[in-house]
Amino acid sequence: MTAREQARFWEHPDLPGVDLLRARYVRHTFSRHVHDGYVIAAVTGGVEGIGLPGGAEVAGEGGVVLINPEVPHTAYAGAAGGWSYRVLYPSTAVVSAVAAETGGPRGTPSFTGPVVADPAAARLIAAVHEAAEQDDVLAAETFLRLVVARLLSRHGAGATRGLPGRAAAPGAAARARELLTERLADPPSLDALAAATGAGPFALLRAFKAAYGLPPHAWLTGERVRAARRLLDAGVPPAEAATAVGFTDQPHLNRHFGRIVGVPPGAYQRDRRTVRAR
């Protein structure tokens, strides 16, 4: 790779069956190859060229690239300046499980087109990456399921709209909330929550949002911020409060604290001390 190129290819240990690539390429060219799973990519800048058995395709910023398992393809800069993208490589088992739970067709799912315009899906792909990079497995699992379900329902062979399936048992959402509260700093994964409540992951997501207005990962973030406020009020430094409630570091706390409270945690603590000293 050249000095202007960069790439990170990795797998989160608690997100099995999904590889992640975040990259910017200028002159790099992928030779013709296949994957035993899927390629789901969101182009975030420039233009990517994709060589496929049926001919060449291009995907510009905001485009989503969908390549089925065992399909030979190449990738290269589709314009001067190259391209940047975030890629998910889910296994067939991961995609098939989502298809089965959401009422998709039997057999190995497939996508109908290699390049689609779906800004919401592109945002969800980015959200999977960001959550995984922040070690927020609950959020990463949630966004992964949502984006795969969305793409299958809109761009899958034999696609059907919506997310049908068995409803969660009464009390499943409340039990999930209890588990999240008990394990604020080390929450269970979405699969573990679903198993503990006897519901499927999508059924639990629907039930939880219906009961509390937010999906589990977003509700957990709000609870962490509330817990951080209590620690800050008690004089705990922001960096210590961040890790105590489950955020990866203070910048992670700063981002969510500001979105919910309206000020950074340091300013919140300083101003509260000033008022109390009067």
DAFEN-V556310 format. One record per pair of residues at least 24 apart in sequence whose ideal C-beta (glycine too) atoms are under 10 Angstrom apart, sorted by the first residue. I is the first residue (numbers start at 0). J is the second residue. D is the distance in Angstrom with one decimal. If there is no record, write none. Layout:
i:I j:J d:D
i:I j:J d:D
This chain:
i:0 j:24 d:7.4
i:0 j:25 d:8.4
i:0 j:26 d:8.1
i:0 j:27 d:5.8
i:1 j:25 d:5.8
i:1 j:26 d:5.6
i:1 j:27 d:7.8
i:1 j:81 d:9.2
i:3 j:80 d:9.2
i:3 j:81 d:7.7
i:4 j:81 d:7.5
i:4 j:83 d:9.6
i:5 j:83 d:9.0
i:6 j:83 d:9.8
i:6 j:86 d:9.9
i:7 j:128 d:9.7
i:7 j:132 d:9.1
i:8 j:86 d:8.7
i:8 j:88 d:8.9
i:9 j:131 d:8.5
i:9 j:132 d:9.3
i:10 j:88 d:8.9
i:10 j:131 d:9.0
i:11 j:127 d:9.7
i:11 j:128 d:10.0
i:11 j:130 d:9.1
i:11 j:131 d:4.6
i:11 j:132 d:8.6
i:11 j:134 d:7.7
i:11 j:135 d:9.9
i:11 j:136 d:6.9
i:11 j:139 d:6.8
i:11 j:140 d:9.8
i:12 j:134 d:9.9
i:12 j:136 d:9.1
i:13 j:131 d:8.9
i:13 j:134 d:8.4
i:13 j:136 d:4.4
i:13 j:137 d:9.5
i:13 j:139 d:8.3
i:13 j:140 d:8.5
i:13 j:188 d:6.3
i:13 j:190 d:9.8
i:13 j:191 d:9.9
i:14 j:87 d:10.0
i:14 j:89 d:9.7
i:14 j:93 d:9.4
i:14 j:127 d:8.5
i:14 j:130 d:9.2
i:14 j:131 d:6.0
i:14 j:136 d:6.3
i:14 j:139 d:5.6
i:14 j:140 d:6.7
i:14 j:143 d:7.3
i:14 j:188 d:8.6
i:15 j:90 d:8.5
i:15 j:92 d:9.3
i:15 j:93 d:8.4
i:15 j:190 d:9.8
i:16 j:88 d:9.2
i:16 j:89 d:6.3
i:16 j:90 d:4.1
i:16 j:91 d:9.0
i:16 j:92 d:5.9
i:16 j:93 d:4.4
i:16 j:94 d:9.2
i:16 j:96 d:9.0
i:16 j:143 d:9.6
i:17 j:87 d:6.0
i:17 j:88 d:6.6
i:17 j:89 d:4.9
i:17 j:90 d:7.2
i:17 j:93 d:6.1
i:17 j:94 d:9.8
i:17 j:127 d:8.0
i:17 j:131 d:8.5
i:17 j:139 d:8.6
i:17 j:140 d:9.4
i:17 j:143 d:6.4
i:17 j:147 d:9.7
i:18 j:86 d:8.2
i:18 j:87 d:7.7
i:18 j:88 d:4.0
i:18 j:89 d:8.3
i:18 j:90 d:8.8
i:19 j:85 d:7.6
i:19 j:86 d:6.9
i:19 j:87 d:6.3
i:19 j:88 d:7.4
i:19 j:89 d:10.0
i:19 j:124 d:9.7
i:19 j:127 d:7.5
i:19 j:128 d:6.0
i:19 j:131 d:6.2
i:19 j:132 d:8.6
i:19 j:139 d:9.3
i:20 j:84 d:7.8
i:20 j:85 d:7.4
i:20 j:86 d:4.1
i:20 j:87 d:8.3
i:20 j:88 d:7.1
i:20 j:128 d:9.2
i:21 j:83 d:8.3
i:21 j:84 d:7.9
i:21 j:85 d:5.2
i:21 j:86 d:7.6
i:21 j:125 d:9.4
i:21 j:128 d:5.9
i:21 j:129 d:9.9
i:21 j:131 d:9.9
i:21 j:132 d:8.3
i:22 j:81 d:9.7
i:22 j:82 d:8.7
i:22 j:83 d:6.7
i:22 j:84 d:6.4
i:22 j:85 d:8.3
i:22 j:86 d:7.5
i:23 j:80 d:9.8
i:23 j:81 d:6.7
i:23 j:82 d:7.4
i:23 j:83 d:4.0
i:23 j:84 d:8.2
i:24 j:74 d:8.1
i:24 j:75 d:8.2
i:24 j:76 d:6.6
i:24 j:81 d:5.0
i:24 j:82 d:6.2
i:24 j:83 d:7.6
i:24 j:84 d:8.5
i:25 j:76 d:6.4
i:25 j:79 d:8.9
i:25 j:80 d:6.8
i:25 j:81 d:3.6
i:25 j:82 d:8.5
i:25 j:83 d:9.6
i:26 j:75 d:9.0
i:26 j:76 d:6.9
i:26 j:81 d:7.0
i:27 j:74 d:8.6
i:27 j:75 d:7.8
i:27 j:76 d:7.8
i:27 j:81 d:7.7
i:27 j:82 d:9.8
i:28 j:73 d:7.0
i:28 j:74 d:7.4
i:28 j:75 d:4.3
i:28 j:76 d:7.7
i:29 j:72 d:8.0
i:29 j:73 d:5.4
i:29 j:74 d:4.2
i:29 j:75 d:6.9
i:30 j:73 d:6.5
i:30 j:74 d:9.5
i:30 j:75 d:9.9
i:31 j:71 d:5.3
i:31 j:72 d:6.9
i:31 j:73 d:5.0
i:31 j:74 d:9.8
i:32 j:70 d:10.0
i:32 j:71 d:7.0
i:32 j:72 d:7.2
i:32 j:73 d:7.6
i:32 j:74 d:9.2
i:33 j:66 d:9.0
i:33 j:67 d:9.8
i:33 j:68 d:7.6
i:33 j:69 d:5.1
i:33 j:70 d:6.4
i:33 j:71 d:5.4
i:33 j:72 d:7.5
i:34 j:66 d:7.2
i:34 j:67 d:9.0
i:34 j:68 d:6.2
i:34 j:69 d:7.5
i:34 j:70 d:8.1
i:34 j:71 d:10.0
i:34 j:72 d:8.7
i:34 j:88 d:6.4
i:34 j:90 d:9.5
i:34 j:91 d:9.9
i:35 j:68 d:5.8
i:35 j:69 d:6.9
i:35 j:88 d:9.5
i:35 j:90 d:7.5
i:35 j:91 d:7.2
i:36 j:66 d:9.7
i:36 j:67 d:9.4
i:36 j:68 d:5.7
i:36 j:69 d:9.4
i:36 j:87 d:9.4
i:36 j:88 d:5.6
i:36 j:89 d:5.8
i:36 j:90 d:4.3
i:36 j:91 d:5.6
i:36 j:92 d:8.4
i:36 j:93 d:7.6
i:36 j:94 d:7.6
i:37 j:65 d:7.4
i:37 j:66 d:6.8
i:37 j:67 d:6.5
i:37 j:68 d:6.1
i:37 j:70 d:9.5
i:37 j:87 d:7.8
i:37 j:88 d:6.8
i:37 j:89 d:5.3
i:37 j:90 d:7.9
i:37 j:91 d:7.3
i:37 j:93 d:8.4
i:37 j:94 d:5.7
i:37 j:107 d:10.0
i:37 j:108 d:8.5
i:37 j:109 d:9.0
i:37 j:110 d:7.7
i:37 j:147 d:8.6
i:37 j:150 d:9.3
i:38 j:64 d:6.5
i:38 j:65 d:7.1
i:38 j:66 d:3.9
i:38 j:67 d:8.3
i:38 j:68 d:9.0
i:38 j:70 d:8.5
i:38 j:72 d:7.8
i:38 j:74 d:9.1
i:38 j:86 d:6.5
i:38 j:87 d:7.9
i:38 j:88 d:6.2
i:38 j:89 d:9.1
i:38 j:110 d:9.6
i:38 j:113 d:9.2
i:39 j:63 d:7.2
i:39 j:64 d:7.5
i:39 j:65 d:6.1
i:39 j:66 d:8.2
i:39 j:85 d:9.4
i:39 j:86 d:7.0
i:39 j:87 d:4.4
i:39 j:88 d:7.6
i:39 j:89 d:6.7
i:39 j:94 d:8.8
i:39 j:110 d:8.6
i:39 j:120 d:8.3
i:39 j:123 d:9.7
i:39 j:124 d:6.5
i:39 j:127 d:9.3
i:39 j:143 d:9.5
i:39 j:146 d:7.2
i:39 j:147 d:7.5
i:39 j:150 d:6.8
i:40 j:64 d:4.2
i:40 j:65 d:8.1
i:40 j:66 d:8.2
i:40 j:74 d:8.9
i:40 j:82 d:9.8
i:40 j:84 d:5.0
i:40 j:85 d:6.9
i:40 j:86 d:4.2
i:40 j:87 d:7.4
i:40 j:88 d:9.1
i:40 j:114 d:9.6
i:40 j:121 d:9.2
i:40 j:124 d:7.3
i:41 j:83 d:9.9
i:41 j:84 d:6.2
i:41 j:85 d:5.2
i:41 j:86 d:7.9
i:41 j:87 d:8.7
i:41 j:117 d:8.9
i:41 j:118 d:9.2
i:41 j:120 d:7.3
i:41 j:121 d:3.9
i:41 j:122 d:8.0
i:41 j:123 d:8.5
i:41 j:124 d:4.1
i:41 j:125 d:6.1
i:41 j:127 d:9.7
i:41 j:128 d:9.0
i:41 j:146 d:9.2
i:42 j:77 d:9.2
i:42 j:82 d:6.0
i:42 j:83 d:7.4
i:42 j:84 d:4.8
i:42 j:85 d:8.7
i:42 j:86 d:9.7
i:42 j:114 d:9.0
i:42 j:121 d:7.9
i:42 j:124 d:10.0
i:43 j:82 d:8.4
i:43 j:83 d:4.9
i:43 j:84 d:5.8
i:43 j:85 d:6.2
i:43 j:121 d:7.9
i:43 j:124 d:9.3
i:43 j:125 d:7.4
i:44 j:80 d:8.4
i:44 j:81 d:8.5
i:44 j:82 d:6.5
i:44 j:83 d:4.2
i:44 j:84 d:8.0
i:45 j:76 d:7.2
i:45 j:77 d:7.5
i:45 j:78 d:6.3
i:45 j:79 d:8.8
i:45 j:80 d:5.3
i:45 j:81 d:5.2
i:45 j:82 d:3.6
i:45 j:83 d:6.0
i:45 j:84 d:8.6
i:46 j:76 d:7.2
i:46 j:77 d:3.6
i:46 j:78 d:3.9
i:46 j:79 d:9.0
i:46 j:80 d:8.1
i:46 j:81 d:8.2
i:46 j:82 d:5.6
i:47 j:74 d:6.1
i:47 j:75 d:7.7
i:47 j:76 d:7.4
i:47 j:77 d:5.4
i:47 j:78 d:9.0
i:47 j:81 d:8.5
i:47 j:82 d:4.2
i:47 j:83 d:8.9
i:47 j:84 d:6.3
i:47 j:114 d:8.9
i:48 j:73 d:8.1
i:48 j:74 d:6.9
i:48 j:75 d:4.7
i:48 j:76 d:6.5
i:48 j:77 d:3.5
i:48 j:78 d:8.2
i:48 j:82 d:8.2
i:49 j:73 d:7.1
i:49 j:74 d:5.7
i:49 j:75 d:8.1
i:49 j:77 d:8.1
i:49 j:113 d:6.3
i:49 j:114 d:7.2
i:50 j:74 d:7.6
i:50 j:75 d:7.3
i:51 j:113 d:5.9
i:51 j:114 d:9.7
i:53 j:113 d:8.3
i:54 j:113 d:9.8
i:56 j:112 d:8.9
i:56 j:113 d:5.1
i:56 j:114 d:5.0
i:57 j:82 d:9.5
i:57 j:114 d:7.4
i:58 j:82 d:7.9
i:58 j:84 d:8.2
i:58 j:113 d:8.3
i:58 j:114 d:4.7
i:58 j:115 d:8.9
i:58 j:116 d:9.4
i:59 j:114 d:9.1
i:59 j:116 d:9.4
i:60 j:84 d:9.4
i:60 j:121 d:9.1
i:61 j:116 d:6.9
i:61 j:117 d:8.7
i:61 j:118 d:5.7
i:61 j:121 d:5.8
i:61 j:122 d:9.7
i:62 j:113 d:10.0
i:62 j:114 d:5.5
i:62 j:115 d:7.3
i:62 j:116 d:6.3
i:62 j:117 d:8.5
i:62 j:118 d:9.5
i:62 j:121 d:7.7
i:63 j:110 d:9.7
i:63 j:112 d:9.7
i:63 j:113 d:9.6
i:63 j:114 d:7.2
i:63 j:115 d:5.1
i:63 j:116 d:7.5
i:63 j:117 d:5.1
i:63 j:118 d:8.7
i:63 j:119 d:9.7
i:63 j:120 d:5.2
i:63 j:121 d:5.5
i:63 j:123 d:9.7
i:63 j:124 d:7.2
i:63 j:146 d:9.2
i:63 j:150 d:7.4
i:63 j:154 d:8.2
i:64 j:110 d:9.7
i:64 j:112 d:9.8
i:64 j:113 d:6.3
i:64 j:114 d:5.7
i:64 j:115 d:8.3
i:65 j:109 d:9.2
i:65 j:110 d:4.0
i:65 j:111 d:8.4
i:65 j:112 d:6.7
i:65 j:113 d:6.0
i:65 j:114 d:7.6
i:65 j:115 d:6.5
i:65 j:117 d:9.4
i:65 j:120 d:9.3
i:65 j:150 d:6.6
i:65 j:151 d:10.0
i:65 j:154 d:6.3
i:65 j:155 d:9.0
i:66 j:110 d:7.7
i:66 j:113 d:6.2
i:66 j:114 d:9.8
i:67 j:91 d:9.5
i:67 j:94 d:9.7
i:67 j:107 d:8.5
i:67 j:108 d:8.5
i:67 j:109 d:4.8
i:67 j:110 d:5.9
i:67 j:111 d:9.5
i:67 j:113 d:8.8
i:67 j:156 d:9.2
i:68 j:94 d:8.9
i:68 j:107 d:7.3
i:68 j:108 d:9.7
i:68 j:109 d:8.3
i:69 j:107 d:9.9
i:70 j:109 d:9.3
i:70 j:110 d:9.8
i:70 j:113 d:8.4
i:72 j:113 d:8.1
i:84 j:121 d:9.7
i:84 j:124 d:9.0
i:85 j:121 d:8.5
i:85 j:124 d:5.5
i:85 j:125 d:5.6
i:85 j:126 d:9.7
i:85 j:127 d:8.1
i:85 j:128 d:4.9
i:85 j:129 d:9.0
i:86 j:124 d:8.0
i:86 j:128 d:8.9
i:87 j:123 d:9.6
i:87 j:124 d:6.0
i:87 j:127 d:6.1
i:87 j:128 d:8.0
i:87 j:131 d:9.8
i:87 j:142 d:9.8
i:87 j:143 d:7.1
i:87 j:146 d:7.6
i:87 j:147 d:8.4
i:89 j:127 d:9.7
i:89 j:143 d:7.2
i:89 j:146 d:9.5
i:89 j:147 d:6.6
i:93 j:143 d:7.7
i:93 j:144 d:9.0
i:93 j:147 d:7.3
i:94 j:143 d:10.0
i:94 j:147 d:5.7
i:94 j:148 d:9.8
i:94 j:150 d:9.1
i:94 j:151 d:7.5
i:94 j:155 d:9.3
i:95 j:147 d:10.0
i:96 j:144 d:8.8
i:96 j:147 d:9.0
i:96 j:190 d:9.7
i:96 j:199 d:9.7
i:96 j:200 d:8.8
i:97 j:143 d:8.4
i:97 j:144 d:5.7
i:97 j:145 d:9.2
i:97 j:146 d:9.4
i:97 j:147 d:4.5
i:97 j:148 d:5.4
i:97 j:149 d:10.0
i:97 j:150 d:9.5
i:97 j:151 d:6.8
i:97 j:162 d:9.8
i:97 j:200 d:8.7
i:97 j:201 d:8.1
i:98 j:147 d:8.1
i:98 j:148 d:8.3
i:98 j:151 d:5.7
i:98 j:152 d:9.6
i:98 j:155 d:7.6
i:98 j:157 d:9.7
i:99 j:164 d:9.1
i:99 j:199 d:9.4
i:100 j:144 d:8.3
i:100 j:148 d:8.2
i:100 j:162 d:8.4
i:100 j:163 d:9.3
i:100 j:164 d:5.6
i:100 j:165 d:8.7
i:100 j:193 d:9.8
i:100 j:199 d:5.2
i:100 j:200 d:6.8
i:100 j:201 d:5.3
i:100 j:202 d:8.0
i:101 j:144 d:8.8
i:101 j:147 d:8.8
i:101 j:148 d:5.0
i:101 j:149 d:9.7
i:101 j:151 d:6.9
i:101 j:152 d:7.1
i:101 j:159 d:8.4
i:101 j:161 d:8.0
i:101 j:162 d:5.0
i:101 j:163 d:6.8
i:101 j:164 d:6.2
i:101 j:199 d:9.5
i:101 j:201 d:6.3
i:102 j:148 d:9.9
i:102 j:151 d:9.9
i:102 j:152 d:9.3
i:102 j:159 d:6.3
i:102 j:161 d:7.9
i:102 j:162 d:7.8
i:102 j:163 d:4.3
i:102 j:164 d:6.1
i:102 j:201 d:9.9
i:103 j:147 d:9.9
i:103 j:148 d:8.6
i:103 j:151 d:5.5
i:103 j:152 d:7.9
i:103 j:155 d:6.7
i:103 j:156 d:9.4
i:103 j:157 d:7.3
i:103 j:158 d:7.7
i:103 j:159 d:7.1
i:103 j:163 d:9.8
i:104 j:151 d:9.2
i:104 j:155 d:7.9
i:104 j:156 d:7.1
i:104 j:157 d:3.9
i:104 j:158 d:8.4
i:104 j:159 d:8.2
i:105 j:157 d:9.1
i:106 j:156 d:9.4
i:106 j:157 d:9.1
i:107 j:156 d:9.9
i:108 j:147 d:8.8
i:108 j:150 d:9.5
i:108 j:151 d:5.8
i:108 j:155 d:5.7
i:108 j:156 d:7.3
i:108 j:157 d:8.5
i:108 j:158 d:9.4
i:109 j:151 d:9.3
i:109 j:154 d:9.8
i:109 j:155 d:6.8
i:109 j:156 d:4.7
i:109 j:157 d:8.8
i:110 j:150 d:6.7
i:110 j:151 d:7.8
i:110 j:153 d:9.6
i:110 j:154 d:5.2
i:110 j:155 d:5.8
i:110 j:156 d:7.2
i:110 j:158 d:9.2
i:111 j:153 d:9.6
i:111 j:154 d:5.8
i:111 j:155 d:6.8
i:111 j:156 d:5.5
i:111 j:157 d:9.2
i:111 j:158 d:7.8
i:112 j:154 d:6.1
i:113 j:154 d:9.9
i:115 j:150 d:7.9
i:115 j:153 d:7.7
i:115 j:154 d:5.2
i:117 j:146 d:9.3
i:117 j:149 d:7.5
i:117 j:150 d:7.2
i:117 j:153 d:6.7
i:117 j:154 d:7.3
i:119 j:145 d:9.4
i:119 j:146 d:8.6
i:119 j:149 d:6.8
i:119 j:153 d:9.4
i:120 j:145 d:9.1
i:120 j:146 d:5.5
i:120 j:147 d:9.4
i:120 j:149 d:5.5
i:120 j:150 d:5.7
i:120 j:153 d:7.9
i:120 j:154 d:8.5
i:121 j:146 d:9.0
i:122 j:146 d:8.8
i:123 j:147 d:9.0
i:123 j:148 d:9.7
i:123 j:149 d:6.8
i:123 j:150 d:8.9
i:124 j:150 d:9.4
i:126 j:216 d:10.0
i:130 j:216 d:7.6
i:132 j:247 d:9.0
i:133 j:246 d:8.2
i:133 j:247 d:5.5
i:133 j:248 d:9.0
i:133 j:250 d:9.7
i:133 j:251 d:5.8
i:133 j:254 d:9.1
i:133 j:255 d:9.9
i:134 j:245 d:9.4
i:134 j:246 d:9.4
i:134 j:247 d:5.3
i:134 j:248 d:9.9
i:134 j:251 d:8.9
i:135 j:186 d:8.8
i:135 j:216 d:6.7
i:135 j:219 d:8.7
i:135 j:220 d:8.3
i:135 j:245 d:8.8
i:135 j:246 d:9.0
i:135 j:247 d:8.0
i:135 j:251 d:8.6
i:136 j:186 d:7.9
i:136 j:187 d:9.0
i:136 j:188 d:5.4
i:136 j:189 d:8.1
i:136 j:190 d:9.7
i:136 j:191 d:9.6
i:136 j:216 d:9.1
i:137 j:179 d:8.2
i:137 j:186 d:5.3
i:137 j:187 d:7.5
i:137 j:188 d:6.2
i:137 j:189 d:5.8
i:137 j:190 d:9.9
i:137 j:191 d:9.2
i:137 j:192 d:7.7
i:137 j:214 d:9.1
i:137 j:215 d:6.2
i:137 j:216 d:4.5
i:137 j:217 d:9.7
i:137 j:218 d:10.0
i:137 j:219 d:6.4
i:137 j:220 d:9.5
i:138 j:186 d:9.7
i:138 j:189 d:9.0
i:138 j:214 d:8.6
i:138 j:215 d:8.8
i:138 j:216 d:3.8
i:138 j:217 d:7.9
i:138 j:219 d:8.3
i:138 j:220 d:8.0
i:139 j:188 d:9.1
i:139 j:189 d:9.0
i:139 j:216 d:8.5
i:140 j:188 d:5.8
i:140 j:189 d:4.1
i:140 j:190 d:6.9
i:140 j:191 d:9.7
i:140 j:192 d:9.4
i:140 j:193 d:9.8
i:140 j:200 d:7.6
i:140 j:215 d:9.7
i:140 j:216 d:8.3
i:141 j:188 d:9.8
i:141 j:189 d:5.8
i:141 j:200 d:8.2
i:141 j:201 d:9.9
i:141 j:204 d:6.7
i:141 j:214 d:5.8
i:141 j:215 d:7.1
i:141 j:216 d:5.2
i:141 j:217 d:8.8
i:142 j:214 d:9.5
i:142 j:216 d:8.3
i:143 j:189 d:9.1
i:144 j:189 d:7.3
i:144 j:190 d:9.8
i:144 j:200 d:6.0
i:144 j:201 d:6.7
i:144 j:204 d:7.7
i:145 j:201 d:8.9
i:145 j:204 d:8.1
i:145 j:214 d:8.7
i:148 j:201 d:7.2
i:162 j:201 d:5.7
i:162 j:202 d:9.3
i:162 j:204 d:8.7
i:162 j:205 d:7.3
i:163 j:201 d:9.2
i:164 j:198 d:9.8
i:164 j:199 d:6.2
i:164 j:200 d:9.7
i:164 j:201 d:5.7
i:164 j:202 d:5.8
i:164 j:205 d:8.5
i:165 j:198 d:7.9
i:165 j:199 d:6.2
i:165 j:201 d:9.2
i:165 j:202 d:5.7
i:166 j:198 d:8.2
i:166 j:199 d:9.4
i:166 j:202 d:5.8
i:166 j:205 d:7.6
i:166 j:206 d:7.1
i:166 j:209 d:9.9
i:167 j:193 d:8.6
i:167 j:196 d:6.8
i:167 j:197 d:7.9
i:167 j:198 d:3.7
i:167 j:199 d:7.6
i:167 j:200 d:10.0
i:167 j:201 d:9.2
i:167 j:202 d:4.2
i:167 j:203 d:5.4
i:167 j:204 d:8.9
i:167 j:205 d:7.1
i:167 j:206 d:3.8
i:167 j:207 d:8.2
i:167 j:209 d:9.2
i:167 j:210 d:9.6
i:168 j:196 d:7.3
i:168 j:197 d:5.5
i:168 j:198 d:6.3
i:168 j:202 d:8.7
i:168 j:203 d:9.8
i:168 j:206 d:8.6
i:169 j:206 d:8.9
i:170 j:196 d:7.9
i:170 j:197 d:9.3
i:170 j:198 d:10.0
i:170 j:206 d:9.3
i:170 j:210 d:9.9
i:171 j:195 d:9.1
i:171 j:196 d:4.0
i:171 j:197 d:6.6
i:171 j:198 d:4.6
i:171 j:199 d:9.9
i:171 j:202 d:7.6
i:171 j:203 d:5.9
i:171 j:206 d:5.4
i:171 j:207 d:7.9
i:171 j:210 d:9.0
i:172 j:196 d:7.8
i:172 j:198 d:8.7
i:172 j:203 d:7.3
i:172 j:204 d:9.7
i:172 j:205 d:9.2
i:172 j:206 d:4.4
i:172 j:207 d:4.5
i:172 j:208 d:8.5
i:172 j:209 d:7.3
i:172 j:210 d:4.0
i:172 j:211 d:6.8
i:172 j:215 d:8.8
i:172 j:218 d:9.9
i:173 j:206 d:9.3
i:173 j:207 d:9.2
i:173 j:210 d:7.1
i:173 j:211 d:9.2
i:174 j:198 d:9.2
i:174 j:203 d:9.5
i:175 j:203 d:6.1
i:175 j:204 d:9.7
i:175 j:206 d:8.1
i:175 j:207 d:5.8
i:175 j:210 d:9.1
i:175 j:211 d:9.4
i:175 j:215 d:6.1
i:175 j:218 d:9.2
i:176 j:207 d:7.4
i:176 j:210 d:7.9
i:176 j:211 d:6.8
i:176 j:215 d:8.0
i:176 j:218 d:7.2
i:176 j:219 d:9.2
i:176 j:222 d:9.0
i:178 j:215 d:9.4
i:179 j:207 d:9.4
i:179 j:215 d:6.3
i:179 j:216 d:9.2
i:179 j:218 d:7.0
i:179 j:219 d:5.2
i:179 j:222 d:7.1
i:179 j:223 d:9.8
i:180 j:218 d:9.7
i:180 j:219 d:8.9
i:180 j:222 d:6.7
i:180 j:226 d:9.7
i:182 j:219 d:9.4
i:182 j:245 d:8.7
i:183 j:219 d:7.4
i:183 j:222 d:6.3
i:183 j:223 d:6.2
i:183 j:225 d:9.8
i:183 j:226 d:6.2
i:183 j:243 d:9.1
i:183 j:244 d:6.0
i:183 j:245 d:5.6
i:184 j:223 d:8.1
i:184 j:226 d:8.8
i:184 j:242 d:7.9
i:184 j:243 d:6.8
i:184 j:244 d:6.0
i:184 j:245 d:3.8
i:184 j:246 d:8.8
i:185 j:245 d:6.8
i:186 j:215 d:8.2
i:186 j:216 d:8.4
i:186 j:219 d:5.8
i:186 j:222 d:9.8
i:186 j:223 d:9.4
i:186 j:245 d:7.0
i:187 j:215 d:9.5
i:189 j:214 d:9.3
i:189 j:215 d:7.1
i:189 j:216 d:8.1
i:217 j:255 d:10.0
i:219 j:244 d:9.9
i:219 j:245 d:7.9
i:220 j:244 d:9.9
i:220 j:245 d:9.2
i:220 j:246 d:8.9
i:220 j:251 d:10.0
i:220 j:254 d:9.9
i:220 j:255 d:5.4
i:220 j:256 d:9.9
i:220 j:258 d:8.8
i:220 j:259 d:7.8
i:221 j:255 d:8.4
i:221 j:258 d:9.9
i:221 j:259 d:6.3
i:223 j:251 d:9.7
i:223 j:252 d:8.0
i:223 j:255 d:7.3
i:223 j:256 d:9.2
i:223 j:259 d:9.6
i:224 j:252 d:7.9
i:224 j:255 d:5.8
i:224 j:256 d:5.5
i:224 j:257 d:9.7
i:224 j:258 d:8.6
i:224 j:259 d:4.8
i:224 j:260 d:6.7
i:224 j:264 d:8.9
i:225 j:259 d:8.6
i:225 j:260 d:9.5
i:227 j:252 d:6.0
i:227 j:255 d:8.8
i:227 j:256 d:6.5
i:227 j:259 d:9.8
i:227 j:260 d:9.1
i:227 j:264 d:6.5
i:227 j:267 d:9.2
i:227 j:268 d:9.9
i:228 j:256 d:8.1
i:228 j:259 d:9.3
i:228 j:260 d:7.1
i:228 j:264 d:8.2
i:228 j:267 d:7.3
i:228 j:268 d:9.1
i:228 j:271 d:9.2
i:230 j:264 d:9.4
i:230 j:268 d:9.4
i:231 j:256 d:8.9
i:231 j:260 d:9.8
i:231 j:264 d:5.8
i:231 j:265 d:8.8
i:231 j:267 d:6.1
i:231 j:268 d:4.4
i:231 j:269 d:9.7
i:231 j:271 d:7.4
i:231 j:272 d:9.6
i:232 j:267 d:9.0
i:232 j:268 d:7.7
i:232 j:271 d:6.3
i:232 j:272 d:9.4
i:232 j:275 d:9.3
i:233 j:268 d:9.8
i:234 j:268 d:8.0
i:234 j:271 d:9.9
i:234 j:272 d:8.3
i:235 j:268 d:8.6
i:236 j:264 d:9.4
i:236 j:265 d:8.8
i:236 j:268 d:8.3
i:237 j:263 d:8.1
i:237 j:264 d:4.3
i:237 j:265 d:5.4
i:237 j:266 d:9.8
i:237 j:267 d:8.7
i:237 j:268 d:6.7
i:238 j:264 d:9.3
i:238 j:265 d:9.6
i:240 j:264 d:6.9
i:240 j:268 d:8.7
